[in-house]
Amino acid sequence: MSSAQDILIVEDEPKLAALLAEYLQAAGFTARVLGDGNAVVPEVRSRPPALLLLDLMLPGRDGLAICRELRGFTQLPIIMVTARVEEIDRLLGLELGADDYICKPFSPREVVARVKAVLRRQGGGGAVQGGPVAGLNIEPQAWRAELDGHKLDLTPVEFRLLETLAAHPGRVFSRAALLERIYADHRVVSDRTVDSHVKNLRRKLGEAAPERELLHSVYGVGYRLEE
């Protein structure tokens, strides 16, 4: 197996770390685990992984400090994991350079999906652009999206919604599938909440490109993004 598929899990709860490793390995990745924050930077320097799953609260050194130091010498994809809701705004602000965040408690399947999504973006140069949706440019690390040269003023949920749909142009996503991807904290919300976000996103896309219809409803199924 290629080293490009190697995931470093930094988590001090052994059972959770083992569970994540098991799910990642079942998805075709290799996985190694560290439980001490002080060991992370030396490990990354000596054996750079394809992606780092970094818990916020660690013995020895916390995830925020680790992320800051890593960004001083590497653009390694980093997904922060936190149980502290008050930190989410800082993580979403991307001032630390994290590529994504996940809130505990979470589904291991969602973690695998996020890992795949971040690696897919990295493989595409960190932006989703061109292809079947011409003129659409999404820059996850900068939390910025443009359509036909016009900046899209999106909420975090709308951004994640657009990013999910744009990663698979033409694919129809059910409301349940979209909810799984756009709410990192797995809060309980109505399926109709997605309809509201889609409506707002469609309006903003329409304002940027009035002559184009990109976001389509598929009656009784869900939504898709395509020209």
C-alpha positions in Angstrom: 0.0 0.0 0.0 1.3 3.5 -0.9 2.5 5.7 1.9 0.2 8.4 0.4 -2.6 6.5 2.1 -1.1 6.7 5.6 -3.2 8.4 8.2 -1.7 9.6 11.6 -4.3 9.5 14.4 -3.5 11.6 17.4 -5.9 10.6 20.1 -5.3 9.8 23.8 -8.4 7.6 24.2 -7.1 4.2 23.2 -10.5 2.6 22.4 -11.5 5.5 20.2 -8.1 5.6 18.4 -8.3 1.9 17.8 -11.9 2.2 16.4 -10.8 5.0 14.0 -7.8 3.0 12.9 -10.0 0.0 12.2 -12.5 2.0 10.1 -9.7 3.7 8.2 -8.0 0.5 7.4 -11.3 -1.1 6.3 -11.5 1.9 3.9 -8.1 1.1 2.4 -5.8 3.4 4.4 -3.0 2.6 6.7 -3.2 4.1 10.1 -0.9 4.7 13.0 -1.7 6.1 16.4 -0.1 8.6 18.8 -1.5 9.5 22.2 1.0 12.1 23.4 1.0 15.6 22.0 4.8 16.0 22.5 5.4 13.2 20.0 3.4 14.6 17.1 5.8 17.1 15.5 8.9 14.7 15.6 6.7 12.0 14.1 5.5 14.2 11.3 9.0 15.3 10.5 10.4 11.8 10.4 7.4 10.0 8.8 5.1 12.5 7.1 1.6 11.0 6.8 -0.9 11.8 4.0 -3.2 13.3 6.6 -3.3 14.1 10.3 -6.4 13.5 12.5 -5.5 15.8 15.5 -7.4 15.8 18.7 -7.6 19.2 20.4 -7.2 18.0 24.0 -4.0 15.9 24.5 -1.6 15.1 27.3 1.8 16.9 26.9 0.7 19.5 24.3 -2.6 20.6 23.0 -3.7 20.3 19.4 -3.9 24.0 18.7 -0.2 24.5 19.6 0.7 21.4 17.5 -1.2 22.7 14.5 0.4 26.1 14.7 3.9 24.6 14.7 3.2 22.2 11.9 1.9 25.0 9.7 5.4 26.6 10.1 6.9 23.9 7.9 4.3 21.7 6.2 0.9 22.0 4.4 0.0 18.5 5.5 -3.8 18.1 5.6 -5.0 18.4 9.2 -8.5 17.5 10.5 -9.0 18.8 14.0 -11.1 16.8 16.5 -12.7 18.6 19.4 -15.3 18.0 22.1 -15.2 21.7 23.0 -17.9 23.5 21.2 -16.5 26.9 22.1 -13.4 26.2 20.0 -15.4 25.7 16.8 -15.4 29.3 15.8 -11.6 29.5 16.0 -11.3 26.3 14.0 -13.8 27.5 11.4 -11.9 30.7 11.2 -9.0 28.7 9.8 -6.4 30.9 11.5 -4.7 27.7 12.6 -4.5 26.4 9.1 -6.7 23.3 9.8 -8.4 21.9 6.7 -11.5 20.6 8.5 -12.9 19.9 12.0 -15.1 17.2 13.6 -16.9 17.4 16.9 -17.2 14.6 19.4 -19.2 12.5 19.6 -18.9 11.5 15.9 -19.6 8.5 13.7 -16.4 6.8 12.5 -17.9 6.5 9.1 -18.2 10.3 9.0 -14.5 10.6 9.9 -13.6 8.3 7.0 -15.8 10.4 4.7 -14.1 13.6 5.8 -10.6 12.1 5.4 -11.5 11.1 1.8 -13.0 14.5 1.0 -9.9 16.4 2.3 -7.5 14.1 0.5 -9.5 14.4 -2.7 -9.3 18.2 -2.4 -5.6 18.0 -1.8 -5.2 15.8 -4.8 -6.9 18.4 -6.9 -4.6 21.2 -5.8 -6.8 22.3 -2.8 -9.6 23.7 -5.0 -12.6 22.5 -6.8 -12.8 24.3 -10.1 -13.7 23.9 -13.8 -15.0 20.5 -14.9 -18.8 20.1 -15.4 -19.4 23.2 -13.3 -17.4 25.8 -15.3 -16.5 29.0 -13.5 -16.9 27.6 -10.0 -13.9 27.9 -7.8 -13.9 26.6 -4.2 -10.9 27.1 -1.9 -11.5 25.2 1.3 -8.4 26.4 3.2 -9.3 30.0 2.5 -13.0 29.3 3.1 -13.7 31.1 -0.2 -15.9 30.4 -3.1 -16.4 32.2 -6.4 -18.7 31.7 -9.4 -17.9 33.4 -12.7 -15.5 35.7 -10.9 -18.1 36.8 -8.3 -17.4 36.0 -4.6 -20.1 34.0 -3.0 -21.0 35.2 0.5 -21.8 31.9 2.1 -22.4 30.7 5.7 -20.3 27.8 6.9 -23.2 25.4 6.3 -23.8 26.7 2.8 -20.1 26.5 2.0 -20.0 22.8 3.1 -23.2 22.1 1.1 -21.7 23.7 -2.0 -18.4 21.9 -1.5 -20.1 18.5 -1.1 -22.3 18.9 -4.2 -19.4 20.4 -6.3 -17.1 17.4 -5.5 -19.6 15.1 -7.3 -21.2 17.1 -10.2 -24.4 15.5 -11.4 -24.7 13.1 -8.4 -28.0 13.3 -6.6 -27.7 13.6 -2.8 -30.6 12.8 -0.5 -31.4 15.2 2.3 -30.1 12.7 4.8 -26.8 12.3 3.0 -26.4 16.1 2.9 -27.3 16.5 6.6 -24.5 14.0 7.4 -22.0 16.1 5.6 -22.9 19.7 6.4 -23.4 19.4 10.2 -20.1 18.3 11.7 -21.6 18.1 15.2 -24.3 15.7 14.1 -27.0 17.8 15.7 -30.6 16.6 15.3 -32.4 18.7 12.7 -35.3 18.3 10.3 -34.6 17.1 6.8 -36.4 20.3 5.7 -33.5 22.3 7.2 -31.6 21.2 4.1 -34.3 22.7 1.9 -33.8 26.1 3.5 -30.0 26.0 3.1 -30.4 24.8 -0.6 -32.9 27.7 -1.2 -30.4 30.2 0.2 -27.5 28.7 -1.7 -29.5 28.6 -5.0 -30.3 32.3 -4.5 -26.7 33.3 -4.0 -25.6 31.2 -7.0 -28.3 32.9 -9.1 -27.2 36.4 -8.0 -23.6 35.6 -9.1 -24.7 34.0 -12.4 -28.3 35.0 -13.2 -28.4 33.3 -16.6 -27.3 29.9 -15.2 -29.2 27.3 -13.2 -26.8 25.0 -11.4 -28.5 23.7 -8.3 -31.3 21.3 -9.2 -34.1 19.6 -7.2 -34.8 16.0 -8.0 -38.4 15.4 -6.9 -38.7 12.8 -4.1 -34.9 12.2 -4.0 -32.7 15.2 -3.3 -30.4 17.7 -5.0 -27.6 17.8 -7.5 -25.2 20.4 -8.9 -24.6 20.6 -12.6 -24.8 22.8 -15.6 
